[in-house]
Amino acid sequence: MALKRVESIPRLLKRSPDGHKGNYGSILIIAGGRGMAGAAALCGASALRSGSGLVRVACPAEVQPTVASFEPSYMTYPLPCDGEGLVDFAASRPVLEKLVQKADVVAVGPGLGESDDVLELVRWAVESAGKPLVLDADALNALAKDVGLVDRLETPTVVTPHPGEFARLTGMTTKLAKAEREPRSAAFAARNANLVVVLKGGGTLVTDGDRVYVNTTGNPGMATGGAGDVLTGVVAAMLGQKLAAFEAAQLAVYAHGLAGDIARDDSGEVGLIAGDIADALPDAFHHGVREQEIDEEEDDVE
């Protein structure tokens, strides 16, 4: 069956004059590790810059002070870590179980590193968290070691691989992942009705197995470390603002690319860094994302 091609861009709800932070999503980001504090910080800051009401960043205790120093507007929570500065999942699980109860969306992966504990963390997120998920970076490397977890997804889940990560997930070469990206990514997404694949690169592709969107924003300057961590935060923010998974991913890649274009126009492609993309997100949403009128009452904050 041919994929349905989608070109129209979803809209966010227009904010109510009496809205409060509880209306716009509570995001839990599990990220970071020794040498990768910036990944957690970029992800958290980008979720905030994309409209999230509350953002909590849980990261190994070794890097928590550094992550906290980047941005005062998110909250940080230290997790027990191993001798390599990576998360100790067994010791961290009680903390994470409390944090996930407060979250509307859970994003896992940026900068976590690779270890058996990270794999157990991803298994827990898939099987027990019970919240919409965004899986990126090291969460995808862990998922590739137990890809059967994809079949057990019970909540809306967006995975955001680059071609190399997608090749590991599917057991193909990176060359093939690039050459046949639409049918291959659609086939992978079709494994589970809750799954949406965002295959990053020039013309980032979004598919749920039935529909496909090819993004038109973005530029080569965005080929820089940390840009994917920014995208993870934007996807989580869109899910937290009550967009369905496909539409959340679609709007996120559009706004992320537009922010990259705004940053490029200001500073050029050569010197563009991920922080520039995060900083440009407010302008991207203000000038490039249309809103729709509210058609129902919002819930009260907890």
N, C-alpha and C positions, 0 to 999 in steps of 0.2 A: 504494500500500500504506500502511495506517495505521501511524503511529508507535507503537511499544510504550512505554507510559508506565511509568517506573520511580519508585518511591517509597521503597524501602528504602535505607538509608544503608550504604555499604561500611564495612568494619572494617580497621584497621591490625593487623598481626601484633603480638602481645604480645612485649615485648622479653625476650630471653634473659638470664639472670643473668651469663653470660660473653660477652655481646655486646660489640662494639667499634665504633668509628666507621665502619669499612669496611662494616659491615652495613647502614648506614642512608642510603647514597647520597652520592656526591661530585657536587656541583652546580657548574657553571660558569655564571656570570651575566655577560653582555656588555651593559653598560649605561652610562648617564651621558654627560655632555657639559657644555659651558660653561653654567652656570646651572641644571644639572639633576643635581648630585651627589646630592641627596636621593633621587632616583628609584632610583639604583643602591644606595644605602645601605638604603632601605626594603625593596627586593627581597631583598638579601642577608640582612638581619636577620630577615625573615619566613621565609625558607627555614630558617634556624637555629632559629627559634622553633617551627617546624613539624616538627622532628625530624631534619633533615638531619645526617649525620655530619660532612661537610666542605663548606664553601662557599668558592669562589674568585670574586672579583669583578674582572673585567677592564674597565678604564675608561680614557678618555683621560688622558694623563699630567698634563694641566693640572688635573684635578679629583681625581686619585688621593689626594693627601694629605688632602683634605677627606672623601672617602669613607672612608678608613682611620680618620679620627678619630671617626666615628660609632659604630663597633662593633669592639672588639678581637678578637672571636671568629671573624670571617671573614678570609681573606687577600685582599690586593689586589695587582693587577698593572697597572703603567702601560703604556698603549698609545700609540704615536706618534700625534700629532694634527695636524690642519691649522690654518691661521691663524684659523679660527673656533672652535677649541676642540672640534672633533668628531673622531671616529676617522678616521685615515688607514689605510684597509684594506690597501693594498698593503704598507705598511711594518709593519703589525701582524700580517699573516698568519703569519709564522714563529712569533711568540709564541703566537698563538691555536692553531696546529696542535699545538704542544707541550702547551698547556693542555687541549685537547679530548681528548687521549689519556688523561688522568687522570680525565676526567669520566664519570659515568654519565648525566647529563642536562645539556642546554645550554639556558639561557633567554636570549633576545635581545630587546632593544627598549626597555626603560624609559629615557627621557631621552636616547636616542642622537642625537636631532635628525634632520633630513632633509638628505640629500646623496647624490650619486652613490656615494660610498664606503659609505654605510650600505646602499644597494641591493646593492652587490657583497658586502658582509658577509652579508646575508640569503641571497643566491644561494649563497654558499659554505656557509653553515650547512645549507641544504636539500640541496645537491648533494654535499657533501664531508665534513661533520662526522661523519656516520654514527652519531649518538646521538639518543635521544628529544629532542624539541624543545618549548619553549614560546615562542610568538611573540606579542608584545604591543606596543602603543603604536607607536613609530616603526618597528619591524620590520613591523607591519601596514601602515603608510603606504607603506613600501618595497614590500611584497608587492603592494599595489594597483597599482603601476606595472608589475608583471610577474606578473600573477595566474596565468599558466600554470605558475609554479613549484609551485602546489598539486598539479598533476597528476603532478609528479615526486617527490613525497614518498615516501621509502622507509623511514622510521622513524616510530614513533608521534609524532604532533605535535598539540599543543593550541594553538589560537589563541583569544585572549581579547579580542575587540573590544567596544567600546561601540557603540550604534546608528550613530553617525556613521562610525566606522571600518568597520563592517560595510557600510554604504551605499557607501563608497568601494571596498571589496573586490568588491562585486557590481554596481556601476554603477546602483544604484537610489537613490531618495530616502530620507532618514532617516525621514520620515513613513511610507513604505511598509515600511521595515525594522522599525519598531515595530509597525505594524498587522498585518503578516503574518509575525511573527518565527518562529513554529514551522515552517511549511512552507518559508520562505526559508532559514533556518539549516540545516534538515535537508537541503535540496537542495544547499546548498553543501558540507556535510560529506560527502554521498554522492559527491562528485567523486573521493574517494580513500579507500580502506579504512583508511588510516593516520591519517585526520584526525578530530579532535573539535573542535567549535565550542562555545565558552562565550560566549554573547551576554549581556553584562552589563546590569544595570538592576534595577528592582523585580521580584522573582521571576526572578533570573538563570536562564537556560536553558542546559542542556547537552545536546548531541546528537551522535551519530555517524552520523546518516542513517537509522538503523533504530530507535534508542531515543531517548527524550527524558526529561529530568529537569527539573522546575521547582523551584527552591530556595524554601524556606520560612523561612529565617533572614535577618536583615539588617533595616535600618531607614533612614529618610531622612537620618539624620545621617552616613551613610557616603558621601553625595554630596559628597565633599571631595577635593581634589588629593592624589594619592599612594595612594589606596585601591586603585586598580588595580595599582600597583606591588607592594603587599603581596600581592594575590591571585596575581600571577605567581610570587612566591617560594613561596607555599603550593602551587601546582600543581606546581612543579618538585620540591618536597620530597616530595610524594605519589608522583610518578613515581620518584624516587630510592629510595623505600621499597617498590618493586616492585609497585605497583598498576598495572593496565592503564590505558590512557589515559582511557577513559570513566569508570571508577571513580575514578581519580586526580582528574579534573576535578570529578566529582560531590562527592567528599568535601572537596575544597579549597573549593568555593564554600559548602558547608554550614558548614565550620569557620570560614571567613573571615566569613560572615554572623553566626555565633554569637559570634565575637570582637567584632564590631561591636555586637551586642546587649549583651554584657557591658560594653563600654566605655560604651555609652549609659546603661545602668543605673547606672553609677558617676558619670558626668559630665554626662549629658543629651545631646540631639542637637545643640544649637546650637554648642557648643564642641568637638565631637568632631573630632579630626584623625587622619590616617593612622597616625601613631605610636602613638596610643591603640589602634588595631586590632591593630597588630603586638605591642604589649605585652600585649594580652589573649589572644593566641593560645595561650600555655601553659594558661591556665584553660579555654579552649574545648576543647582536646584532652584535658585532664585530666578535665573534668566532662561533656563532651558527646559524646565519640567512643569508642565501644565497641571492644574489642580481641578478636582471636581467637587461639587457642593456636597456637604454632609447631608445624608438622607436618613440618619437615625441617631438616637441618643447614644453617647459614649458611657461606658461603665465608670463607676467611681473608683478612685485609687484605693488600694488596699490600706 
